[in-house]
């Protein structure tokens, strides 16, 4: 019996959790998931089913689960489901709303509070040697400097108290763009904080801040009333282009893998130089 149990344990695949079944999530799942068990999660069941079907047809081992990242109970259930499948070696959170998709309160609930919940709950199940990654945004680098106290509060306030912070109240956040920038700045601050507690489990956590990536979400923004702002960013940037999904997946592969073993609590800005153009005065900040 013991020998059979040992064999079953040895055959257990590592688990790669991908939250968000959109373009970036799928690209990372394809790069990280082969030979492992992918637990793919999303709020939108249609998107989730379609993405999982594409992966299964390409011979990936995929489990799915609906998740609401703004609900602790839902995120906790996802983490527990992941742990039940095997060693949770990688957690990639790509879930989020764009400024044109939601009002201030909903955006902060998903992009800020939701990301904090994922850090909290998956810290409890991440395996020794594992790694976490959140897909943030270059928008976090556009926000004017916050005070040291605000940075500390965004980094270390218990997740369930975050949305009660005075400077996150409706009268303090004028529009969805500012809410988005604050949320993405918070993502990188929470990564720094989580690096300490995840490190106690022998795990790492980092973030990527992409610029304008060729996804349906980006197309939605380009077709919106703020589309001209995005086109101006591309034109002013040194690269003068958007990026394909694969460039983000390649960077994620590095940060999640053994070659990045000394990197934790860090943010990788991949924006083609948009923020550099802003610093150089070639673009106004959108705040």
N, C-alpha and C positions, 0 to 999 in steps of 0.2 A: 504493500500500500504506500509506504513512504517513498519508495523508488518511483512509483507511478505519479504520485503527487509532485515529486521533484521534477520529473520530466515535464509535467504540465506547466509547472512554474517556469521552467527554462524556455518553454515554447511561447510563453506570454509575450506579446509584442508591446513595445513601448507605445505610449499614448501621446498623440499630438493633438492638442485642443485648439481649434480655430473658431473664434467667436466673430461672427460676421461673415456671411456667405456671398458677399459681393465680389467685385473684381479683384481687389487686393487680397482678400481672404482666400479666394480660390487659387490665385497665383502662388501664394505662400503654401497653401495646402498641397498643391502639386509638387512643389519643390521639396517640401519637408516630409511629406507623408508616405512616400513609397516604402514598403517593407514594415511600416508601422500601422497602428490603428489610428485613424483620424476620427476624432469626435468633432463634428461640425455642428455649430449652433447658430441660430438666428431667430429673430422675432417673427419674421415674415416666412410663413410655412411654404408659400409658393416658391420663393427664392431659395429656401433651404432644400426643398425637394428637387428642384431643377439642378442645383449645384451638386448635390450628393449623387444624383443620377449620372451626371457627366463624369464625376470621379470614379464611380463604380464601373462605368462602361470602359474606363481606362485602366481597370484592374487594381484600383485602390481599395483597401479595406476601410469602409466608412460606417460610422454610427452617427445618428442625428438626434438632436434634441432642440426643442423650442426653448428660447430663453428670453427673459426680459432683464436686461442688464441693470435697469433701474430698480429692481426688486431684489433685496438681499436673499429672500427665500428662494427665488428662482436661480440666482447665481450660485447659492450654496448647493442646491440640488444638482446643478450642472457639475460643480466640482466633485461632489460625491459620486455622481455617475461616471465621471472620468476616472476616479480612483478605483472604482469597481472593475474597470476594464483592464487595468494594469498600471505599471509605473508611469506617472504623469511626468514626462520629460520636457515637454515644451508647451507653453501656453501663449497663444497669439491673439490679442484683442484688436480687432479691426472695426468693431461696432461704433457707430456714431451717426449724428445728424449734421447736415450742413446748414449754414446760416439762412439759406433760402427755403429750408424744409420745415422749420419749426420756430415757434415763439421762444422768447428768452427762457421762460421757466422750464419748458420741455427740453430745450437744448442743454441747459445746465444739469437737468436731471439725468439725461442719458450720457452726455459727453464728459461731464465732470464727476458727478456722484457715481454714475455707473462704472466708470473706469476705476474709481477708488474701491468699489465693491469687488471688482474682479481681482485687484491686487490683494485685498483682505482674504477673500475666500480661497483663492488658489494657493496662497501662501501656506494654507493648512494641508495641502495635498501634494505640492510639488516635490518631486523626488530629489534626492541628493545628486548633484551634478546637473540638475535641470536648469532651464532658462525660460524667462518670460519676456514678452515683447508687446508693447502697445504701439499701434500706428496712430500717431498724433498728427500734427500739421505744422507747416511753416508759419501758420497764423499765430502760433504761440510765441514766435520770435518777433512778431510785428507789434505786440502790445508794448506801450510805454512802460518803463520800469515801475514796478510796484514797490511799496515800502518793504523793508526787511521784515517787519512784523507781518505784513500781508503774505509775503512769500512763506514765512514760517507757518502761518495758520493754514494756508492752502496745502502745505506739505504734510503737516503733522496732526491737524485736527481729525479726530475720529470721523470716519466716513459718514456716519449717521448724523453728525452735527454740522457737516460742511455747508449744506444749503441754508443753514440758519445764520451764517456769518453776515454781519451788517453790510459789507461791501458787495455781497451777492444778492441783495434784495432788489426787487423790481425798480425802486426809485434810484438805485445806484448803478444799474446796468441799462443804458439807454436803448440798445437795440440788439438784434440777434448776432450781428457781426462782432460786437464787443463781447457778448456772451461767449461766442465761439472762441475768440482769442483768449479770453480768461480760462475757458475750459482746457484749451490746448496747452497753455502755460502751466496749468495745474497738473496736466498729465506728466510733464517732465519733472515737476517738483515732487509729485508722488513717486515717480521712479526713483529719485534720489533717496527718499525716505524708505521706500520698500527695499532698496538695495541692502539696507542694514538688517532688516528683519528676515528677508529672504536669505541673506548671507549666513544667518545662523542655522539655516537648513542646508547649507552647502549649495545654494542656488543663486543664479544671477537674474537681473532684470534690467532692461533697457528700453529706449523708445526710438522710433524713427519719425522724423518730421518731414513728410513729403511735400513737395510743391505741387504743381498742377500735373496730375497723372491722368493718362487717357483711360477714363472709366465712365460708365453711365452717369455717375454722380457728377463728375466734372462736366460732362456734356449738359447736364441739367443746369449747372451753374452758368455755363457759357451761353445758354439759351435764355437765361433769366435777365432781369433788369440790371444786374450787376455784371453781366457778361463782358462789357467793355473794359471793366477793371481787370478782369482776368487776362484779356487779350493784351492790355497794356503791360501787364507783368511779364508776359512772354516776350514781348517786343523789347522791353527794357533790360531783360536779363542777359548775361553774357552768353548763355547757351542758345537763346532765342528759339526755344522749343519746349514742348511738353515732353513727358517721359512715358514710356510704356510700362505696363504692370511688371514686366520681368525685371526691370531695374530695381524695383522695390523688393521683389522676392529674392534677388541675388544678395542685396544688402541684409535682408532678414536672415538668410541662410548663414551669412558670416557671423552676425551677432548672436545667433542661436547656437552656433557650433563651437567646437573645441579651439579653433584658432582665435576666438574672442574670449578666451578663459579669463583674461585680465581686465575685461571691460564689463563694468556693472555700474548702475546709477547714471548712465550716460545717455545723451540724445544725439542721434545722427541726423543732421539737416541735409536733405536731398532735394534741392529746389532749383537746380540749374542756375543759381546765383541771384534769385529774386531778392532775397534779404540783403545781399551785397549791393544790389542796385538801389535798394531803399536807403541803406547806410550812405551810399554815394550821392544821394539826393536826386537820383534819376526817377524815383517814384515817390508819391506821397504815401504815408501810412494810412490805412483805411479806418483808423480809430476816430 
